[in-house]
């Protein structure tokens, strides 16, 4: 195999160890895909939580402004 062909082999890093992707079993490949989906979902939900927190802060600031002239009980 030429050097350029070896460089194109897909490697997977897991637990600080590298594996050649094509040498893995189909089950291991499916697990890798599952982990990638999990990571993508975690990032998406993390971003969603950040947006919700920003919205909550904005709404709280608007409410404070609206209540500044209202006497509390």
N, C-alpha and C positions, 0 to 999 in steps of 0.2 A: 504494500500500500504506500502511496506517495505521501510526502509530508502534508500537502494540501488536503488530501483525502482524509488523513487522520485528524486534521484540525476541524473538519466539517462534521465529525461524529458528535452527536448530541450527548452531552454528559449531564448527569443529574447529581446534585450534591444533597446528601441527607445525613444528618448526625455527623457532620464534619468529614464525611467520606464521599468520594466521587465514584459514580458508576456509569458505565456506558449504557445509555438508554435502550438500545436495540438488544442488549444481552439480557435484559430483564424479562421475567415472565409476564404474560398478559395480565395476570392478577396484580402484579406489582405496578405495571403501567396504568391499570385502572385506578389503583390506589393513589398514584401520583396525580392523575387527572382529578380525582376526588379532592386531594389536598389543594390543588390549584383552584378548584371551585370554592372550597372553604375559604381560602385566602382572599379571593375576589369578593365573596359575600361579606367577610369581616370588614374589608376596606370600605365596601359600599355602605354597610350599616354604620360604621364608624363615622363616615362622612355625613350620613343622614343625621346622626346624633349631634354632630357639630353644628349642622344647619338648624336643627331644632333648638339647641341651646342659644344660638345667636338670635333666633326669632323670639325666644322667651325673654331674653334680655331686652330686646327692642320693645316688645309689648309691655314689659314691666316699666321701662323708662317712660313710655307714652302714658301708661296708667298713672304713674307718679305725677306727671305733669297735669293730667286731667283732674287729679284729686287734690292738688295743692290748695285750691280755694274752697274745698269742701271740709266742713268741720267733722272730725271723727266723733263717735259716740263717747 
